Amino acid sequence: MTHDPPAPPPRTAEQSVVWPLVLWLSGILLAFYPTFASAFRLVQGGLGDSRLVNFTLEHSYRWLMGMPLAGDLWSPPIFFPVENVATYTDLMVGVAPFYWLWRWLGSEPHTAFQLWMLSCWTLNFVSCYVLLRYGLRISAIASAVGAHLFAFGNPQYSSLAHQQLGPMFWPVLTLGGLVLMFREPERDWPARGWIAATAIWGGLVMQLYTAVYALVFFVLGLGVATVVVVVLRGLREPFIKTVKKHLVAILVVSVIAGALATPITARYRATAATTGMRKQHQVHLPKAIGWFLPGEGNRLYGKWQRRMAWNVYRGLGQTSGFGAATLVACAAGLWIGRRRREVQLTVAAFAGLVFLTLTFPGGWSPWWVVREIVPGTAALRAVTRVGMMALFPAALGLAIVVGRTLEKGRWALAGVLILVTVAEQPHQRPKFDKHVASARIESIASEIPSDAETFLLVIKDPTWDKFIHDDAAWTALAAGVPTINGRYGHFPRGYPFRKPWIQTSEEETALRADLEGWAAEAGIDPTRAPLIEVVPRPPRPGW
């Protein structure tokens, strides 16, 4: 007598693969609407940090391809002739392959940058969806909603003008490794420890080679969660048991990860030794209300926030709110799932980060202690960017509340939650016309003498143009001549050209003397280090 194999469980509506596709597509279209609507003419982001990130990615591509001015990955053609300036900012190599691909396929640099953004934000969505769906066993639709908030939530819109903050999928890989290693340890197989350890350390190393802010805050959060695990006996015992079981894999992969991290860590330390760390008065800490404000660029709440005159959260200030309804839904989800270990540890890690960056009356903050004892944290200026970490508990909480709502058959309520969440996130962010920007660069490059060994762009006008250094970086690539200009998170010691602006004859004389001295010290013929005067851009209307 034969028996038919058991039939697979019926696929329910909330498990349909349509949901992740719909929520990914809605997020991409809303977040990158200016890109699509302009047929890729408009690049989302400002003329400053966005072009700086684009330049950094382009330099790594040119280095990989052996192109001129890119013989050394660590020495892009700015601040000439100072070497090893790449670690004055985020290296971005951990996410550069997603830029290299589009350049290999023939895209010009600005277009490749746009496609890189689409790729990275898609990977943010996919990584979070996979973690929620297959790591934490949440339904497809609930996981897709959580992934949508993670990839396209309000803090991510802030990163559309500071794209080095946007890619968050490497920390998600680390979380996936932790879930794989410690969740249901009784269900074991031989390679489990090796795969998990590789994911844990691989995510951290790749984030180190990408951007420092997210790495530092994420590691601090992991540190807080580890303390909680060690303190609570119910978590400590299975944690120790699992570590012992996979100790060989953990140690071997840790050694390999340390070796891979050594080159960039050594470079960052050398940079810190020469440029110094941030002074306390240079550090921007988050304001308590900033965790609830969605930002002045938010399409639903921006006008209201501007009317309330809460404009102190512009610039380096991070507004990390998700909108009123989304915030309530996320909090409800975390409360509903409060007995789940992943919820407890996520909330503990996030609460720890909030506490460590709080400012108490009188101006004291636990961050001043963190700066003294945790390596690398003293290099951070915009500590307000810790708001990016709110994406983790928010995505988890929203996924749980939507999943619970669907379990109870309340499809209408779940639909409202999804629609409101999607509607509360979009922002109006800066953008620029890549054709206009490229034409300006070509025009400036045509003024560089053919025998120039380097050059310095200056503004000689009553109006200052704060994007002059970014223009110079791209002009260097267009002209094939390295530039003395530079604008990274740090400057070389004794660098006299932070603001090359001439308004008087005395300032011009002083600047030319500085240029001659800089060239002479570098062994460059001053006649081959010309000063190129550039007309500032016309003022742009506010967005």
TORNUVEX-765179 format. One record per atom (N, C-alpha, C): residue in three letters; x negated, y, z. Coordinates in steps of 0.05 Angstrom, whole numbers, plus 5000, padded with zeros to 4 digits. Example, Ala and Ser with C-alpha at 12.3 -4.5 7.8 and 13.67 -1.06 7.14 Angstrom:
# TORNUVEX-765179
ALA473648865156/ALA475449105156/ALA473649345156/SER474349555142/SER472749795143/SER474250015157/
***
This chain:
# TORNUVEX-765179
MET498349765000/MET500050005000/MET498250255000/THR498750434982/THR497150684980/THR498650914991/HIS497151105001/HIS498351345012/HIS497351584997/ASP499151754990/ASP498351994976/ASP496952184995/PRO494952334986/PRO493552515004/PRO495452735013/PRO495052825038/PRO496853035048/PRO496853275031/ALA499253385027/ALA499453625010/ALA498253865025/PRO496954045011/PRO495854285024/PRO498154455034/PRO497554605056/PRO499654775067/PRO500554985046/PRO503155045046/PRO504155235026/PRO502855515030/ARG502255635007/ARG501055905008/ARG503256115014/THR503056245036/THR505056445043/THR504356715031/ALA506256895031/ALA505857155018/ALA503557305030/GLU503357295057/GLU501157455069/GLU498457335064/GLN498257095053/GLN495656975046/GLN494857025017/SER496457155002/SER495957184973/SER493457344968/VAL491957264947/VAL489557404939/VAL490157674926/VAL492657724921/VAL493457984909/VAL492858214928/TRP493158164954/TRP492958384974/TRP490158504974/PRO487958344976/PRO485358484975/PRO484858634950/LEU485858534927/LEU485558674902/LEU486958944902/VAL489458944912/VAL491059184913/VAL489859394931/LEU489059304955/LEU488059494975/LEU485159594968/TRP483559424955/TRP481059514945/TRP481459724922/LEU483259664904/LEU483659844881/LEU484860104890/SER486660104909/SER487860354919/SER485660524932/GLY483960394947/GLY481760544961/GLY479860664941/ILE478960504921/ILE477160604901/ILE478260834886/LEU480860814877/LEU482061024862/LEU482461284878/LEU483161254903/LEU483561494920/LEU480961624927/ALA478961464934/ALA476361574943/ALA474861694920/PHE475061564896/PHE473461654874/PHE475161764851/TYR477461884859/TYR479261994838/TYR477862204821/PRO476262394833/PRO474962594816/PRO473062474795/THR471762254803/THR469962114784/THR471462004760/PHE473661864766/PHE475261744745/PHE476761954728/ALA477962144742/ALA479562344728/ALA477862514709/SER475362554715/SER473562714698/SER472062544678/ALA472762294676/ALA471262104659/ALA468362104665/PHE467762104692/PHE465062084702/PHE463362334697/ARG464662554692/ARG463262814689/ARG462562924716/LEU464262904735/LEU463863004762/LEU462562804780/VAL460462874793/VAL459162704813/VAL460062784840/GLN461162604855/GLN462162664882/GLN459762694901/GLY459862914916/GLY457662984934/GLY456663264926/GLY455063374944/GLY453963644939/GLY451363634922/LEU450363874916/LEU447963894901/LEU445463854918/GLY445863814944/GLY443663764962/GLY443163474968/ASP444363374990/ASP443763104999/ASP444362894978/SER446562934963/SER447262734942/SER445162714921/ARG444062934912/ARG441962924892/ARG439362824904/LEU438962874930/LEU436662764943/LEU436762464944/VAL439062354951/VAL439362054951/VAL438961954923/ASN440262084904/ASN439962004876/ASN436962004867/PHE435562214875/PHE432662234869/PHE431062004882/THR431761944907/THR430361724921/THR430861454907/LEU433261404899/LEU433961154885/LEU432461154857/GLU432461384844/GLU431161394818/GLU428161354820/HIS426961464841/HIS424061424845/HIS423461124848/SER425060984864/SER424560694868/SER424860544842/TYR426760624825/TYR427160494799/TYR424660544782/ARG423760794781/ARG421460854765/ARG418960714775/TRP418660684801/TRP416460534812/TRP416560244803/LEU418960124805/LEU419359844797/LEU418659804768/MET419260004751/MET418859974722/MET416060074714/GLY414460174733/GLY411760274727/GLY411760524710/MET413660704715/MET413960944700/MET412161164711/PRO411661384696/PRO409861604705/PRO410961724731/LEU409161824747/LEU409661964773/LEU410761774794/ALA410761514789/ALA411861324808/ALA409961094813/GLY407361144813/GLY405460934818/GLY405560824846/ASP406560984865/ASP406660904893/ASP409460944904/LEU410660734913/LEU413460754924/LEU413560954946/TRP411460974962/TRP411461134986/TRP410861434981/SER410261494956/SER409461774949/SER410961874925/PRO413561954929/PRO415062074907/PRO413662344899/PRO414162444875/PRO412762674864/PRO413762944875/ILE413862964901/ILE414563214915/ILE412463254937/PHE412463504948/PHE410463574968/PHE407563524957/PHE407263534931/PHE404663474919/PHE402463654931/PRO400063544937/PRO399163264933/PRO399363094958/VAL401063164977/VAL401363005001/VAL402462724994/GLU401262525006/GLU402162245001/GLU403762135024/ASN405061905018/ASN406561765039/ASN408761935051/VAL410262085034/VAL412362255044/VAL415162115042/ALA415261875031/ALA417761735027/ALA419261695053/THR417761645075/THR418961595101/THR419561845116/TYR419462075103/TYR420562325114/TYR423662315114/THR424662125098/THR427562085096/THR428161795095/ASP430661715089/ASP431461435086/ASP430361325060/LEU429161085060/LEU427860975037/LEU429960875016/MET432160765025/MET434360675008/MET433760424991/VAL431460304996/VAL430660074980/VAL432559834985/GLY433759815008/GLY435559595015/GLY438059594998/VAL438859824986/VAL441159834969/VAL440459924941/ALA437959974936/ALA437060064909/ALA437559864887/PRO437559594891/PRO438159414869/PRO440859464856/PHE442759574871/PHE445359634860/PHE445259884843/TYR443160034845/TYR442560264827/TYR440860174803/TRP438860014809/TRP437059914788/TRP438659764766/LEU440659614774/LEU442259464755/LEU443459644734/TRP444659864743/TRP445960044723/TRP443960184706/ARG441560244717/ARG439460364701/ARG438460174680/TRP438159924688/TRP437259714669/TRP439259684646/LEU441859724652/LEU443959694632/LEU444159944615/GLY442560144620/GLY442460374602/GLY443660634612/SER444760634637/SER445960884647/SER443861084654/GLU444461344649/GLU442661554657/GLU442861584688/PRO440961724701/PRO440761724730/PRO443361804745/HIS444662024736/HIS447062114751/HIS449361914747/THR449661794723/THR451761594719/THR451161344735/ALA448561264736/ALA447861024752/ALA448461074781/PHE448061324790/PHE448661394818/PHE451661374823/GLN453361464805/GLN456261434808/GLN457061144809/LEU455860974791/LEU456560694791/LEU455360554816/TRP453160654826/TRP452060554851/TRP453960604874/MET455160844875/MET457060894896/MET459460704895/LEU460560674871/LEU462760484867/LEU461960204876/SER459560124870/SER458659854878/SER458359824908/CYS457160024921/CYS456760004950/CYS459260024965/TRP461160194957/TRP463660214972/TRP465359954967/THR465059834944/THR466359574939/THR465159364957/LEU462559354959/LEU461259164977/LEU461959205006/ASN462359455014/ASN463459505041/ASN466059365045/PHE467859395025/PHE470459275027/PHE470258965028/VAL468758865009/VAL468558565006/VAL467358445031/SER465258565041/SER463858445065/SER465658445089/CYS467158665093/CYS468958675116/CYS471258485113/TYR472258465088/TYR474458275083/TYR473557995089/VAL471257915080/VAL470257645084/VAL469857585114/LEU468857785128/LEU468357745157/LEU471057715172/LEU473057875166/LEU475557855179/LEU477057605171/ARG477057555145/ARG478657335135/ARG477557055142/TYR474957025137/TYR473756755140/TYR472156725166/GLY471156955177/GLY469756935202/GLY471556945226/LEU473557125225/LEU475357155248/LEU478157035243/ARG478556915219/ARG480956765213/ARG483456935214/ILE483357185204/ILE485657355202/ILE486857325174/SER489457365172/SER490857325147/SER489757505125/ALA490257435100/ALA489157575077/ALA490057865076/ILE492657915080/ILE493558185078/ILE492558355102/ALA492458245126/ALA491458385149/ALA488458445146/SER486958245135/SER484158285131/SER483658505110/ALA485358505089/ALA485058705068/ALA485558985078/VAL487559015096/VAL488159275107/VAL485759365125/GLY484759185141/GLY482459255157/GLY480059325140/ALA479559175119/ALA477359235101/ALA477759495086/HIS480159565080/HIS480759825067/HIS479960055086/LEU480660025111/LEU479960245130/LEU476960255134/PHE475660025135/PHE472760025138/PHE471360155115/ALA472260095091/ALA470860205067/ALA471760485059/PHE474260555065/PHE475360805055/PHE476660965078/GLY475860915103/GLY476861075125/GLY475661345126/ASN476761515142/ASN475861795144/ASN472861835147/PRO471561685166/PRO468661725168/PRO467161665142/GLN468161485126/GLN466861425101/GLN467161645081/TYR469361795082/TYR469562025065/TYR467462235071/SER466762255097/SER464662445104/SER462062375090/SER461562105086/SER459062025075/SER458962055044/LEU461162145032/LEU461162195004/LEU459562444997/ALA458762595017/ALA456862815012/ALA454162755024/HIS453962525038/HIS451362435050/HIS451262135045/GLN450862055020/GLN451261785012/GLN449361585025/GLN447261675038/GLN445461485052/GLN446961355075/LEU449161475084/LEU450661365106/LEU452761165097/GLY453461165071/GLY455661015061/GLY455460715062/PRO453260595052/PRO453060305052/PRO452960185080/MET454860025086/MET455159905113/MET455259605112/PHE454759485089/PHE455159195087/PHE452959035099/TRP450559145102/TRP448358995115/TRP448958945145/PRO449859155160/PRO450759085188/PRO452958885189/VAL454758895170/VAL456958685169/VAL455758415165/LEU453658385149/LEU452358125145/LEU451258035172/THR450058215187/THR449058135214/THR451258035232/LEU453558175231/LEU455858085247/LEU456857815238/GLY456857775212/GLY457657515201/GLY455857295211/GLY453157345213/GLY451357155224/GLY451857095253/LEU452457295268/LEU453157255296/LEU455657095300/VAL457657155284/VAL460156995285/VAL459656705278/LEU458056665257/LEU457456395248/LEU455956235270/MET454156365284/MET452556225304/MET454056175330/PHE455656365339/PHE456756355366/PHE459656285367/ARG461156305345/ARG463956235346/ARG464355935340/GLU465855805357/GLU466355525356/GLU463755365353/PRO461955385373/PRO459355255371/PRO459554945371/GLU461854845379/GLU462154545379/GLU462354435351/ARG463254605332/ARG463354525304/ARG460754585291/ASP458954405291/ASP456154455283/ASP455454295259/TRP453354385244/TRP452154235222/TRP449254315221/PRO447554155209/PRO444654195211/PRO443654475204/ALA444654595183/ALA443554845173/ALA444855095186/ARG446655045204/ARG448255275215/ARG446455485227/GLY444555395245/GLY442855585259/GLY441055745239/TRP440055605219/TRP438255735200/TRP439755945183/ILE442155875174/ILE443756065158/ILE444556305175/ALA445456245199/ALA446356465217/ALA444056655224/ALA441756535231/ALA439456705239/ALA438456865215/THR438556755191/THR437756905167/THR439657135162/ALA442257085166/ALA444157305162/ALA443857525183/ILE443357445208/ILE443057645229/ILE440657825224/TRP438357695220/TRP435857855217/TRP435757975189/GLY436857835169/GLY436857945142/GLY438358205140/GLY440658215153/GLY442258465153/GLY440758695166/LEU439458645188/LEU437958855203/LEU435558955187/VAL434058765175/VAL431758845159/VAL432559005134/MET434658915121/MET435559065097/MET436659335105/GLN437959365128/GLN438859625136/GLN436459805143/LEU434359685155/LEU431959845161/LEU430859965135/TYR430859805114/TYR429859905088/TYR431860075073/THR434260115085/THR436260285073/THR436460555086/ALA437460565110/ALA437860815124/ALA437660765154/VAL436560965168/VAL435860925197/VAL438260975215/TYR439861175209/TYR442061245228/TYR443861015234/ALA444860885213/ALA446660655218/ALA445260435233/LEU442660385227/LEU441260175240/LEU440960235270/VAL440160475277/VAL439760545305/VAL442360515321/PHE444460625311/PHE446960615325/PHE448060325327/PHE447760185305/PHE448759905305/PHE447159735325/VAL444559765326/VAL442859615344/VAL443459695373/LEU443959945378/LEU444660035405/LEU447359905413/GLY449259895395/GLY451759755401/GLY451359465406/LEU449659335391/LEU449059045396/LEU447759015424/GLY446059215431/GLY444759195457/GLY446759215479/VAL448759395477/VAL450859415497/VAL452459145498/ALA453159035475/ALA454658785475/ALA453058555487/THR450458555483/THR448758345494/THR448658365525/VAL448558615535/VAL448658655564/VAL451258535576/VAL453458595562/VAL456058485571/VAL456058185571/VAL454958065551/VAL454757775549/VAL453157655572/VAL450857785578/VAL449157685599/VAL450357715626/VAL451857935630/VAL453057985657/VAL455357805662/LEU457057755642/LEU459457595646/LEU458857295644/ARG459257145665/ARG458556855665/ARG460056705644/GLY462556765639/GLY464156625620/GLY463056655592/LEU461556865586/LEU460356905560/LEU457356825561/ARG456156855584/ARG453256805586/ARG452556515581/GLU454056335594/GLU453356045592/GLU453455935564/PRO455755985549/PRO455755885521/PRO453756025503/PHE453156275510/PHE451156425494/PHE448356295497/ILE447556245522/ILE444956115527/ILE444855835515/LYS447055695517/LYS447055415506/LYS446755425476/THR448055615462/THR447755635433/THR445055715425/VAL443855905440/VAL441156005433/VAL439155775436/LYS439455615457/LYS437655385461/LYS437855185438/LYS440355145429/LYS440754955407/LYS439455035381/HIS439455295376/HIS438355395351/HIS435755565355/LEU434355505377/LEU432055665384/LEU429855665363/VAL429355435351/VAL427155415331/VAL427855595307/ALA430355575298/ALA431155735275/ALA430956035282/ILE431956105306/ILE431856385314/ILE429056495315/LEU427256335327/LEU424456425329/LEU423056455302/VAL423356255285/VAL422056255259/VAL423056485242/VAL425656525241/VAL426756735225/VAL426057005237/SER425857025263/SER425157275276/SER422257355269/VAL420457165268/VAL417657215260/VAL417557315231/ILE419057185213/ILE419157265185/ILE420257545182/ALA422457595197/ALA423657865196/ALA421758075206/GLY420258015227/GLY418358205238/GLY416158265217/ALA415258065203/ALA413258105182/ALA414358275160/LEU416858235152/LEU418058385130/LEU418558675139/ALA419058715164/ALA419658985174/ALA417159145180/THR414859015181/THR412359145189/THR411559375170/PRO411559345144/PRO410659555126/PRO412159815130/ILE414759815131/ILE416260065133/ILE416160165162/THR416059985182/THR415860075210/THR413260225214/ALA411060115203/ALA408460245205/ALA408560525192/ARG409860545169/ARG410060805155/ARG411661005171/TYR413860915183/TYR415461095199/TYR413961185224/ARG412361015236/ARG410761095259/ARG408661295251/ALA407461255228/ALA405461445218/ALA406661715213/THR409061715202/THR410461965197/THR411162105223/ALA412061955243/ALA412662075269/ALA410162185282/ALA407862055278/ALA405362155290/ALA404462415278/THR405062455252/THR404162695238/THR406162925239/THR408762855239/THR410863075238/THR412163115265/GLY411862925283/GLY413062955309/GLY416062875309/MET417062845333/MET419962765337/MET421663025339/ARG424262985339/ARG426063215342/ARG425963325370/LYS425863595371/LYS426163715397/LYS428963705407/GLN429363715433/GLN432063675444/GLN433963885434/HIS433064135430/HIS434864345421/HIS435564305391/GLN434264135377/GLN434864075349/GLN437063865346/VAL437663725367/VAL439463495366/VAL442363585368/HIS444063475350/HIS446863535351/HIS448463295361/LEU449663325384/LEU451163105396/LEU454163135390/PRO455662925389/PRO458562945383/PRO460063075405/LYS462163215397/LYS464063325417/LYS466263115422/ALA467363125446/ALA469362925453/ALA471762935434/ILE472563175427/ILE474963205410/ILE474363115381/GLY471863115374/GLY471063035347/GLY471862745341/TRP472162575361/TRP472962295356/TRP475762285346/PHE477362495350/PHE480162485343/PHE480862665318/LEU479062845311/LEU479563025288/LEU478862885262/PRO480762905242/PRO480162775216/PRO478462945198/GLY478063205204/GLY476363375188/GLY477863565171/GLU476663795165/GLU477964005150/GLU478463925121/GLY477063725111/GLY477463645083/GLY479663435080/ASN480863345102/ASN482963145101/ASN485363265087/ARG486463115069/ARG488663225053/ARG491263255069/LEU491663105090/LEU494063125106/LEU493663315129/TYR491363305143/TYR490963445167/TYR489063685165/GLY487763715142/GLY485663915140/GLY486664205145/LYS488864275133/LYS489964545137/LYS490764595166/TRP491964395178/TRP492664425206/TRP490264465223/GLN488164305218/GLN485764335234/GLN484464605230/ARG484464715205/ARG483264975201/ARG484865195215/ARG487565165216/ARG489165355230/ARG488565355260/MET487865125270/MET487165105298/MET484365205305/ALA482965295283/ALA480365425286/ALA478265235299/TRP478564975294/TRP476564785304/TRP474364745283/ASN473264965274/ASN471364955252/ASN468464905263/VAL468164855289/VAL465464795299/VAL464564525291/TYR466264365278/TYR465564095271/TYR464764075242/ARG464064295229/ARG463064295202/ARG460064215202/GLY458964195178/GLY456064145176/GLY455263885189/LEU453563915209/LEU452463675222/LEU454563545241/GLY456763685246/GLY458863565263/GLY460363345249/GLN460763125263/GLN462062895251/GLN464962885262/THR466862905245/THR469662865253/THR470362575247/SER471162425267/SER471362135265/SER474162035269/GLY476162215269/GLY478862115272/GLY479961985247/PHE481961815250/PHE483061665228/PHE485861765221/GLY486861965235/GLY489662045232/GLY491261935255/ALA493362075262/ALA494862005287/ALA496061725286/ALA497461655264/ALA498761395263/ALA496761165262/THR494661205246/THR492560995243/THR491160955270/LEU490561175284/LEU489261145310/LEU490960985329/VAL493561045330/VAL495360895348/VAL495460605340/ALA495560555314/ALA495760275305/ALA493160125312/CYS490860245308/CYS488360115314/CYS488160055344/ALA488960245361/ALA488860205390/ALA490759985398/ALA493159975386/ALA495059765392/ALA493959495385/GLY492659475362/GLY491459225353/GLY489359125372/LEU487559305381/LEU485559225400/LEU486759135427/TRP488959265435/TRP490259185459/TRP491558905456/ILE492858865433/ILE494058605428/ILE491958385428/GLY489658435417/GLY487558235415/GLY485558245438/ARG486358365460/ARG484458415482/ARG483258165494/ARG484557935490/ARG483557685501/ARG481557545482/ARG481357645458/ARG479457535439/ARG476657635444/ARG474657455444/ARG471957535452/ARG470857745432/GLU471457705406/GLU470357895387/GLU471458175392/VAL473958195401/VAL475158455408/VAL473858575433/GLN473458405453/GLN472258505478/GLN469458615472/LEU467858465457/LEU465158545452/LEU464958795434/THR466758805414/THR466859035396/THR467559285411/VAL469659265428/VAL470459505444/VAL468259585463/ALA466959385476/ALA464859445495/ALA462559585481/ALA461759485457/ALA459559615442/ALA460259895434/PHE462659935425/PHE463460205416/PHE463660395440/ALA464860295462/ALA465160465486/ALA462360545496/GLY460460355495/GLY457760415503/GLY456560635486/LEU456960625460/LEU455960835442/LEU457161105448/VAL459761105453/VAL461061365460/VAL459861475485/PHE459461305506/PHE458361405531/PHE455561505527/LEU453861355512/LEU451061435509/LEU450761695495/THR452761775479/THR452562025464/THR454262245475/LEU455562205497/LEU457262415510/LEU455562645520/THR456762875521/THR455463105533/THR457163185558/PHE455963185581/PHE457363245606/PHE457163545612/PRO458863645629/PRO458663925637/PRO455863995646/GLY454864225636/GLY452164295642/GLY450164225620/GLY451164075599/GLY449464015576/GLY447963755578/TRP448163605601/TRP446663355603/TRP448063135588/SER446562955576/SER447662725562/SER445962485567/PRO447162245569/PRO445562005570/PRO443661965547/TRP444262105525/TRP442562085501/TRP439662185507/TRP439362375525/TRP436662475532/TRP435062255545/VAL436362065558/VAL434961835570/VAL434361635548/VAL436361585530/VAL435961395508/VAL433561485491/ARG433261735486/ARG431061835469/ARG428361765481/GLU428261745507/GLU425661695520/GLU424961405521/ILE426861225520/ILE426260945524/ILE426760765500/VAL428360855480/VAL428960685457/VAL427360795433/PRO425560635422/PRO423960725399/PRO425660815376/GLY424861035364/GLY426161125340/GLY428461325344/THR429661315368/THR432061485372/THR431261785374/ALA428861845382/ALA427962125384/ALA427662245357/ALA427662095336/ALA427462205309/ALA430162295297/LEU432362225311/LEU434962285301/LEU435762575308/ARG436762715289/ARG437762985293/ARG440862985295/ALA442262875275/ALA445162885274/ALA446262635289/VAL446062635315/VAL447162415331/VAL450162395327/THR451362615318/THR454262615312/THR454962395292/ARG453062305276/ARG453662095257/ARG454261825269/VAL454161805296/VAL454961565310/VAL457961515304/GLY459361715294/GLY462261675287/GLY462661465266/MET460561405250/MET460961185230/MET461460925244/MET460560885268/MET460960635282/MET463860585290/ALA465460795289/ALA468360765296/ALA469760585275/LEU468460555252/LEU469660395231/LEU469960105240/PHE468160005256/PHE468259715264/PHE470659655282/PRO470959785305/PRO473359725321/PRO475959805307/ALA475860015291/ALA478360105278/ALA479259885258/ALA477459785242/ALA478159585222/ALA479259335236/LEU477959245257/LEU478759005272/LEU481559055285/GLY481959285298/GLY484459335310/GLY486759345291/LEU486359485268/LEU488459505248/LEU489159235236/ALA487159065231/ALA487658805220/ALA489358635240/ILE488758655265/ILE490158495285/ILE493058595287/VAL493558855288/VAL496258945291/VAL497958885267/VAL496858915243/VAL498358845219/VAL498858545218/GLY496858385226/GLY497258095226/GLY499458015246/ARG499458135270/ARG501558065289/ARG504358155280/THR504458385267/THR507058485257/THR508158295236/LEU506458195219/LEU507358005199/LEU508157735211/GLU506657655231/GLU507357395245/GLU510257405255/LYS511057645263/LYS513757675274/LYS515857725252/GLY514957715227/GLY516757755205/GLY517658035200/ARG516258225211/ARG517058505207/ARG515458625183/TRP516358545160/TRP514958635136/TRP515258925131/ALA517659035137/ALA518159325132/ALA516259485150/LEU515959415175/LEU514159565193/LEU511259535184/ALA510559295176/ALA507759255166/ALA507259425141/GLY509259435123/GLY508959605099/GLY508659895106/VAL510059995126/VAL509860275134/VAL507060325146/LEU506160135162/LEU503460165174/LEU501360185152/ILE501560015132/ILE499560005111/ILE499660265095/LEU502060355088/LEU502260595072/LEU501260845087/VAL501960865112/VAL501161095128/VAL498061095132/THR496960855137/THR494060835140/THR492660935115/VAL493560835092/VAL492360915066/VAL492661215062/ALA494961325068/ALA495461605063/ALA493961795081/GLU493261705105/GLU491961885125/GLU488961915120/GLN487761755103/GLN484861755100/GLN483661945079/PRO484861985056/PRO483462125034/PRO482662415041/HIS480462495030/HIS479362755035/HIS478762895008/GLN478563155009/GLN477563314987/GLN474663374994/ARG472863274977/ARG470063294983/ARG468563444960/PRO466163554965/PRO464763694944/PRO464063524921/LYS463663644898/LYS462963504873/LYS461563704855/PHE460063594836/PHE458663774817/PHE458763644789/ASP458563824769/ASP458463734741/ASP455663644734/LYS455363394728/LYS452663284723/LYS451463394697/HIS453163464678/HIS452163584653/HIS450963864658/VAL452364014674/VAL451364284680/VAL448864264696/ALA448764084716/ALA446364044732/ALA444063954715/SER444463774697/SER442263674680/SER441263884661/ALA443164044651/ALA442364264633/ALA440564464647/ARG441164524672/ARG439564704688/ARG436764594692/ILE436564334698/ILE433964204702/ILE432364214676/GLU433564154654/GLU432164154628/GLU431164444622/SER432764644629/SER431964914624/SER429464994641/ILE429564914666/ILE427264974683/ILE424764814674/ALA425164564667/ALA422964394659/ALA421564514634/SER423064644617/SER421864754593/SER419964984599/GLU420065094624/GLU418365314632/GLU415765224645/ILE415464964650/ILE413064864662/ILE410864844640/PRO408664974644/PRO406464964624/PRO405564674619/SER404764624595/SER403964354587/SER401464254601/ASP399764444610/ASP397264374623/ASP397564384654/ALA399964424664/ALA400364454693/ALA399764184707/GLU398464204730/GLU397863964746/GLU400063934767/THR401264154775/THR403464164793/THR404864434790/PHE406964484805/PHE408364744803/PHE409964784829/LEU410765034833/LEU412465114855/LEU414765284845/LEU417165194849/LEU419565354842/LEU420165544865/VAL420765794857/VAL421465994877/VAL423866154867/ILE425366264886/ILE427566444880/ILE426566734883/LYS426766894862/LYS426067174864/LYS428667334858/ASP430167374879/ASP432867484875/ASP433967554903/PRO435767754905/PRO436967804931/PRO438567574942/THR439467394924/THR441067164932/THR439366914934/TRP439666774956/TRP438166524960/TRP439666284948/ASP438266084938/ASP439465844928/ASP438265614944/LYS439865494962/LYS438865294980/LYS438265024967/PHE438865004941/PHE438464754927/PHE435864764910/ILE434164964915/ILE431765004898/ILE429964754900/HIS429664644924/HIS427864414926/HIS428864164912/ASP431564134912/ASP432663904897/ASP432463954867/ASP432764194858/ASP432264254830/ASP429364194823/ALA427464254841/ALA424664204835/ALA424063914833/ALA425263744850/ALA424863464849/ALA425663344822/TRP428063424813/TRP428963324787/TRP427463444764/THR426563694767/THR424863814747/THR422263664744/ALA421163564766/ALA418663414765/ALA419063164748/LEU421263024751/LEU421762794734/LEU422162864705/ALA423563084700/ALA424163174672/ALA421563264658/ALA419863404673/ALA417463524661/ALA415063334662/GLY415263124679/GLY412962944682/GLY410663064698/VAL411363264715/VAL409363404731/VAL410263404760/PRO408663314779/PRO409563314807/PRO409863604817/THR411563634837/THR412163904848/THR411163934876/ILE410464184883/ILE409764244911/ILE412264264928/ASN414464334915/ASN416964354930/ASN417664084943/GLY419364094963/GLY420263854976/GLY422263914998/ARG424263745001/ARG426263785022/ARG427163505031/TYR425863415052/TYR426663165064/TYR427363225093/GLY427763015109/GLY428463055137/GLY426163185152/HIS423763155142/HIS421363275154/HIS419763415133/PHE417763575141/PHE415963705123/PHE413063635131/PRO411263645112/PRO408463595119/PRO407463805139/ARG405663725155/ARG404563915175/ARG403164155160/GLY403864395169/GLY402664635156/GLY403864705130/TYR406064585123/TYR407364645097/TYR408564925097/PRO407665105079/PRO408565385080/PRO410865455061/PHE412065255048/PHE413965325027/PHE416765215034/ARG417565215059/ARG420165115066/ARG422365285053/LYS421965545051/LYS423965715039/LYS422565905019/PRO421965814995/PRO420465974975/PRO422266184963/TRP422566404977/TRP424466614970/TRP423066884969/ILE423067024947/ILE421667274944/ILE423767494942/GLN423667684960/GLN425467914959/GLN423968184958/THR421468174966/THR419868424966/THR417068354953/SER415668564945/SER412968524934/SER411068404955/GLU411468474980/GLU409768375001/GLU410168065004/GLU412667985002/GLU413267695004/GLU412067554980/GLU412167674956/GLU411067544933/GLU407967514936/THR406667724946/THR403767704950/THR403067484970/ALA404567474991/ALA404067275012/ALA404466995001/LEU406666954985/LEU407266694975/LEU405166604954/ARG404266784937/ARG402166714918/ARG399566644932/ALA399066784954/ALA396566724969/ALA396866444982/ASP399266374992/ASP399666105003/ASP399365894982/LEU400365954958/LEU400165764936/LEU397265714928/GLU395765934926/GLU392965904919/GLU391365744940/GLY392065804966/GLY390765654987/GLY391465364987/TRP393965304982/TRP394865024981/TRP393464874958/ALA393265004934/ALA391964884912/ALA388964844917/ALA387665044929/ALA384865024934/ALA384264794953/GLU385864774974/GLU385464564994/GLU385764284982/ALA387464264961/ALA387964004948/ALA385963964925/GLY384264154920/GLY382364124898/GLY383564164871/ILE385664324869/ILE387164384844/ILE386464664834/ASP385964684809/ASP385464944797/ASP387965114800/PRO387865344814/PRO390265504818/PRO391665584793/THR390265604771/THR391565674745/THR393265444735/ARG392865204746/ARG394464974737/ARG396564894758/ALA397065084776/ALA399165054797/ALA400865304796/PRO402465334774/PRO403965584770/PRO406265614789/LEU406965864794/LEU409365934809/LEU411565994788/ILE413665844789/ILE415865864769/ILE418266004783/GLU418966234773/GLU421266374784/GLU423866274772/VAL425766224789/VAL428366104781/VAL430666284789/VAL432566314772/VAL434866474778/VAL436766314795/PRO437866414817/PRO439666254833/PRO442266194819/ARG443665984827/ARG446165924815/ARG448266134822/PRO450266174805/PRO452466344812/PRO453966224835/PRO455166374853/PRO456566264876/PRO458966084866/ARG459265864880/ARG461465684873/ARG463965744889/PRO466265734877/PRO468765774893/PRO469065554914/GLY470165624937/GLY470665424958/GLY472565214949/TRP472164974959/TRP473964754952/TRP475964714974/
***
